[in-house]
Amino acid sequence: MGTLRELAVPVPPLKLQNEFSGIVSRMQKIISKQKRFEELSDKKFNSLIQRAFRGELTNLDESIEPVIPLPRPFHAQRTYSGKVVPLKRAKKEREESAPAEAKRHAGHDMYNKAALAAYIVHKCHDPAEPMGRVKLAKLFYLVQRKVDLTLTETFTRRAAGPLDDAIFKFLNIAVKRSWLRLLPQEGKKKPVAPDNSCETAVQQAVKYLGERRQAVDEVLSSLKAMQWYDLECWATVDAVAEELAASGKSLTVRNILQALAASPEWRQKLEKPAFSELGITSALLGLRKLEFIKN
């Protein structure tokens, strides 16, 4: 007690104490309101997803239909010079002068994404244990990484990422075209299976993949028996490995863990068993074996 009596305890004026108390009270109300808004936002987003999968968002297809060339080859259109030239020549002039990014067609990409997703489900489908959408999303990432596809220009860091944010759009396309069908939810798993017209999607995917099809089939054969959480680890480690290489850092388990811990979006992954040191080591070995990672 003698020591405590000698201890100088700073006591702020009552006015400052009341002011601080008021600030804390206001902040608590703001945080509470923000949580309610987040819950409402999640509910609305989930509702939108369900509508998309039921095919109720019909305006999506307007921007994804493949472009069909005009049937009349001598149809003319004006160029910037004001002269009237044949369509084929005008198209050639535009393609030669346009930058590479402008030549990509978002509708074609979305259509081919839907076909590739259906192709993956077709190749990996097991009637006894249908594939969930999370597993499909991871295979969709790994397939593109394996054969250097450029359908998805950017995979986003999400909680279960890396993820193509357009996945709900192109799955909706696949469902509306009867390439895929959505099965009843099983706990947290949302299964997806081939539908009646899946063969049409397979043909489109084969056409798009060309010589890369064999490599895609090989990687799907190697990965289709894996669980979604292991595939999530593989996809995440692959993405982090690419970032470490770009920054000149060595690819070690320690550096991968540090990169995940430094990422607000992916930090929570460290709480999952698949992202233990053993899990990441296993993912690295598998990625190197299948030549996702070359070093």
C-alpha positions in Angstrom: 0.0 0.0 0.0 2.9 2.3 0.7 4.2 1.8 -2.8 0.8 2.4 -4.3 0.4 5.6 -2.2 3.6 7.0 -3.8 2.4 6.1 -7.3 1.4 9.3 -9.2 -1.8 8.5 -11.2 -2.7 11.2 -13.8 -6.3 12.0 -13.6 -7.7 14.0 -16.6 -10.2 16.8 -15.9 -13.8 15.6 -15.7 -14.7 17.6 -18.8 -12.2 15.6 -20.9 -13.4 12.3 -19.3 -17.0 13.1 -20.3 -15.9 14.1 -23.8 -14.0 10.9 -24.2 -16.9 8.9 -22.9 -19.2 10.6 -25.5 -16.8 9.8 -28.3 -16.7 6.1 -27.3 -20.5 6.0 -27.1 -20.8 7.5 -30.6 -18.3 5.1 -32.0 -20.1 2.1 -30.5 -23.3 3.2 -32.1 -21.5 3.7 -35.5 -19.9 0.2 -35.3 -23.3 -1.3 -34.3 -25.0 0.4 -37.3 -22.2 -0.7 -39.6 -22.6 -4.3 -38.6 -26.3 -4.1 -39.3 -25.6 -2.6 -42.8 -23.0 -5.4 -43.4 -25.6 -8.1 -42.5 -28.2 -6.4 -44.8 -25.7 -6.2 -47.6 -24.8 -9.9 -47.2 -28.5 -10.8 -47.3 -29.1 -8.8 -50.5 -26.0 -10.2 -52.1 -27.0 -13.8 -51.4 -30.5 -13.0 -52.7 -29.0 -11.6 -55.9 -26.8 -14.8 -56.3 -29.8 -17.0 -55.9 -31.8 -15.0 -58.5 -28.9 -15.3 -60.8 -28.7 -19.1 -60.4 -32.5 -19.3 -61.0 -32.1 -17.5 -64.2 -34.1 -14.4 -63.2 -31.4 -11.9 -64.2 -32.2 -12.2 -67.8 -30.3 -9.1 -69.0 -26.9 -10.8 -68.5 -27.2 -12.7 -71.7 -27.4 -9.6 -73.8 -23.7 -8.9 -73.4 -22.4 -12.5 -73.6 -23.8 -13.8 -76.9 -21.0 -14.7 -79.3 -20.7 -12.2 -82.1 -22.2 -13.5 -85.3 -20.7 -12.0 -88.5 -23.1 -10.3 -90.9 -24.2 -12.7 -93.7 -23.6 -10.2 -96.5 -19.9 -10.0 -97.3 -20.3 -6.8 -99.4 -22.0 -4.9 -96.7 -20.3 -1.5 -96.5 -19.5 0.8 -93.6 -17.8 4.1 -93.2 -14.3 4.5 -91.9 -12.9 7.6 -90.3 -11.8 8.9 -93.7 -15.5 9.2 -94.7 -15.1 6.7 -97.6 -17.3 3.7 -98.0 -15.3 0.5 -98.0 -16.2 -3.3 -97.7 -16.9 -4.6 -94.2 -14.0 -7.0 -94.3 -11.5 -4.3 -95.3 -12.8 -1.9 -92.6 -12.6 -4.7 -90.0 -9.0 -5.4 -91.0 -8.1 -1.7 -90.8 -9.6 -1.5 -87.3 -7.8 -4.6 -86.1 -4.5 -3.4 -87.4 -4.8 0.0 -85.7 -6.5 -1.1 -82.4 -4.4 -2.0 -79.3 -4.3 -5.6 -78.3 -6.6 -5.0 -75.3 -9.4 -3.6 -77.5 -9.4 -6.7 -79.6 -10.7 -8.9 -76.8 -14.4 -9.3 -76.7 -16.0 -9.5 -73.2 -18.9 -11.6 -74.5 -16.7 -14.2 -76.1 -14.6 -14.4 -72.9 -17.7 -14.9 -70.7 -19.1 -17.5 -73.1 -15.8 -19.4 -73.1 -15.6 -19.2 -69.3 -19.0 -20.8 -69.1 -17.9 -23.5 -71.5 -14.6 -24.1 -69.6 -16.5 -24.4 -66.3 -18.8 -26.9 -67.8 -15.9 -28.8 -69.3 -14.2 -29.0 -65.8 -17.4 -30.3 -64.2 -17.9 -32.8 -67.1 -14.4 -34.2 -66.6 -14.4 -34.3 -62.8 -18.1 -35.2 -62.1 -18.7 -38.1 -59.7 -22.4 -38.9 -59.3 -21.7 -40.3 -55.8 -20.1 -37.0 -54.7 -20.9 -34.1 -57.0 -18.4 -31.2 -57.1 -19.1 -28.1 -55.0 -18.9 -24.6 -56.5 -15.9 -23.7 -54.3 -13.9 -26.7 -55.7 -15.0 -25.7 -59.2 -13.7 -22.2 -58.7 -10.3 -23.5 -57.5 -10.0 -25.9 -60.5 -11.0 -23.0 -62.8 -8.1 -21.0 -61.4 -5.5 -23.8 -61.5 -6.4 -24.9 -65.1 -5.9 -21.4 -66.4 -2.6 -21.1 -64.6 -1.4 -24.4 -65.8 -1.9 -23.7 -69.5 -1.5 -19.9 -69.4 -5.1 -19.1 -70.4 -6.0 -15.5 -70.4 -9.8 -15.8 -70.0 -9.5 -14.3 -66.5 -7.3 -11.2 -66.6 -7.3 -10.8 -62.8 -8.1 -13.2 -60.0 -9.2 -11.3 -56.9 -8.1 -11.9 -53.4 -11.2 -13.1 -51.6 -11.6 -15.1 -48.4 -11.7 -18.3 -50.5 -9.6 -16.8 -53.3 -8.0 -16.4 -55.7 -11.3 -15.9 -57.4 -12.8 -14.8 -60.7 -15.4 -12.3 -59.6 -17.5 -13.1 -62.7 -18.1 -16.7 -61.6 -21.7 -16.1 -60.8 -22.3 -14.6 -64.3 -20.7 -17.4 -66.3 -22.2 -20.1 -64.1 -25.6 -18.5 -64.8 -24.9 -18.7 -68.5 -24.0 -22.4 -68.2 -27.2 -23.1 -66.2 -29.4 -21.2 -68.6 -27.9 -23.0 -71.6 -28.5 -26.4 -69.8 -24.8 -27.1 -69.7 -24.8 -27.3 -65.9 -27.4 -27.8 -63.2 -27.3 -26.8 -59.6 -28.2 -29.5 -57.1 -29.8 -29.0 -53.7 -27.4 -27.6 -51.1 -25.7 -30.1 -48.7 -24.7 -28.2 -45.6 -22.3 -25.6 -46.8 -21.6 -27.4 -50.1 -23.4 -26.2 -53.2 -23.1 -29.0 -55.7 -23.0 -28.6 -59.5 -23.4 -31.3 -62.1 -23.5 -31.7 -65.9 -26.9 -31.0 -67.6 -28.5 -32.2 -70.7 -26.7 -29.9 -73.2 -23.2 -30.2 -71.5 -21.8 -31.8 -74.6 -22.3 -28.5 -76.5 -20.1 -26.8 -73.8 -17.5 -29.6 -74.1 -17.3 -29.0 -77.9 -16.9 -25.3 -77.4 -14.2 -25.8 -74.7 -12.3 -28.3 -76.9 -12.4 -25.8 -79.7 -11.2 -23.0 -77.5 -8.4 -25.0 -75.8 -7.0 -26.5 -79.0 -3.6 -28.0 -78.3 -3.8 -27.1 -74.7 -6.6 -29.6 -74.1 -4.2 -32.5 -73.3 -2.5 -30.5 -70.6 -5.8 -29.4 -69.1 -7.0 -33.1 -69.1 -3.8 -34.2 -67.3 -4.1 -31.6 -64.6 -7.8 -32.3 -64.0 -7.0 -36.0 -63.8 -4.5 -35.3 -61.1 -6.6 -32.9 -59.1 -10.2 -34.1 -59.4 -10.0 -36.4 -56.3 -8.7 -33.6 -54.0 -10.9 -31.9 -51.5 -11.9 -28.3 -52.0 -9.9 -27.0 -49.0 -6.7 -28.6 -50.3 -7.3 -27.1 -53.7 -7.8 -23.7 -52.0 -4.4 -24.1 -50.4 -2.8 -25.0 -53.7 -4.4 -22.1 -55.6 -3.5 -19.6 -52.8 0.1 -20.9 -52.5 0.5 -20.7 -56.3 -0.7 -17.1 -56.3 1.6 -16.1 -53.5 4.5 -17.9 -55.2 4.0 -15.7 -58.3 3.9 -12.6 -56.1 7.1 -13.6 -54.2 8.9 -14.3 -57.5 7.9 -10.9 -58.9 9.3 -9.2 -55.8 12.5 -11.2 -55.9 11.9 -13.1 -52.7 12.7 -16.8 -52.2 9.9 -19.3 -52.2 9.9 -20.7 -48.7 7.1 -21.8 -46.3 8.2 -19.0 -44.0 7.8 -16.3 -46.7 4.5 -17.7 -47.8 3.2 -17.6 -44.2 4.4 -14.0 -43.8 2.8 -13.0 -47.1 -0.6 -14.5 -46.0 -0.3 -12.8 -42.6 0.4 -9.5 -44.2 -2.7 -9.7 -46.4 -6.0 -8.5 -44.8 -8.0 -10.6 -47.3 -6.0 -13.8 -46.7 -4.9 -13.5 -43.1 -7.8 -15.6 -41.9 -6.7 -18.5 -44.0 -4.0 -19.2 -41.5 -6.7 -20.4 -39.1 -7.6 -23.2 -41.4 -5.9 -26.7 -41.0 -5.0 -26.8 -44.7 -2.8 -23.7 -44.3 -0.6 -25.2 -41.6 3.2 -25.4 -42.3 2.7 -29.0 -43.2 -0.3 -28.2 -45.5 1.7 -25.4 -47.3 4.7 -27.7 -47.6 2.5 -30.4 -49.2 1.0 -27.8 -51.6 4.5 -26.6 -52.7 5.5 -30.2 -53.4 2.4 -30.9 -55.4 2.6 -27.7 -57.4 6.3 -28.4 -58.2 5.5 -32.0 -59.2 2.8 -30.9 -61.6 5.1 -28.0 -62.8 2.9 -25.1 -61.7 6.0 -23.9 -60.0 9.3 -24.4 -61.8 11.8 -23.4 -59.1 
